[in-house]
Amino acid sequence: MKSNHITLKDIARILELSPSTVSRALKDHPDINEETKRLVKTFAKKVNYRPNALALSLRRQKTNTIGLIIPEIVHHFFSSVISGIEDLAYGEGYNVMICQSNENYQREVIDTQALVDHRVDGILVSVSKTTKDFTHLKRAHENGIPMVFFDRVCEDITTDRVITDDFKGAHIATSHLIERGCSNILHLAAPQHLIIGSQRAEGYKQALKDNNLSVKEEFLIKCDTREYVFSLKDHLLKLIKEQNIDGIFAVNDSTAIAAMQVLQAAGYDIPRQIKVVGFGDGPNAEIAYPPLTTVEQKGYETGREAMRLLLHRLENPDLGIDYSTKVFTPTLKLRQST
C-alpha cells in the first residue's frame, strides 16, 4: 500500500481499532488514553497519513480555497495582482486556485464552472476582453458564491470591486503629451465594450477638449496588443505621416513599445518627432528604448485589496448588499519617450 494513499480506516484496520477511536486519538480527545494516542500518532506519522481535505471541506462546508480568474498570467500587471492576492490569502490560511482565461470567453465559462465544481469559498475575477455575456458569472454569484471583480469589472453584477481610475490615468497621460507640445495625438485603444477601454478613451478625449483641441474619431484606433500594432503597421504609418501625428497614447505598455519599434524602423526619432506614453508601468517600460513614459498601475495593491474585500465577505456572511468599490489613483512615470 502506498503511504500517501493511506486512509483513516486503513490505520484503524491495521491497528485493530475503530475508525472513531483513531480519529479521536489524532485529535487528542480526552476520552482516549495516552498510550493509544501515542500508538496512533506514531503510526500515522510513519505512514505519512494526511487527512482527506475534500472530505473535511464537505463536512465543514468550507474549503479554504479561493478561485481566481485572470486574462493572462504573463502580463506584469496580472502577475503583480496574483502576488498581492496570494500574500494575503496564504497568511489567512487560504489556498488560491488560479485559472487563466487567455482572453477567451469560452475558457472563462469553463474556468468559472471548474471553480464552482471545486467548491471554492469565493471567486476573484478580471473578465476577458472577449466576454460580453456574463451569465456564467451571474449564475455563480446568484448561487451564493462571494465574488470580487478587479480591473476589468462587470457592471451587470453588483459586487465589491477594485479598479484603477482609468479615466484620470488617460487624462493625465494625454495632458502630459499636450504639455510637451503635442497637438495631433493618436490613441491606440482597447475594445470599447470593456470599461477600462471606454474610460481610457474618454479620459483621452476629455484632455483634448480641456485644452481646446478637437476630438477626431479617426485618431482613436482599436489596437491594444503588439500583434495588432504590427498587423496595422502600414495603416498607422500612413495615418501618422498624413495627419502629422506628434503624440501617441497607448492603452498599455506593450502596445506603446511596439508602436515605438514600428516608428523607429520607419526612421522616426522618439521623442523629438513623436512622443509616446503607455499605461501600466511594467518592467519593460524601463528597459525599452527610449525608456517609456507611462501611467503606473498598482497591481500588487489591487490584488491585496481584492483579497481583503473577499475575506471580509467570507468572515461576515450577513453583510448583505453593502458593496464597496476601491479606486486606486494612477500616477505618471516620466521617462525619455516624452
Protein Blocks (a to p, Z undefined) as FASTA:
>chain_A
ZZklpcfklmmmmnopafklmmmmmnopakbcfklmmmmmmmmmmnopacdfklmmmmno
pahiacdddfblklmklmmmmmmmmmmmmmnopacddddeklpaklmmmmmmmmmmnopa
bdcddddfkbcbfklmmmmmmnopacddehjacfkbccddddddfklmmmmmmmmmmmno
pabdcdddddfkbmklmmmmmmmmmmmmmnopacdfklpccdfbfklmmmmmmmmmmmmm
mnopabdcdfbfklmmmmmmmmmmnopacfklpccddehjpaklmmpccddddddddfkl
mmmmmmmmmmmmmmmmmnojadcdddddddddddfkZZ
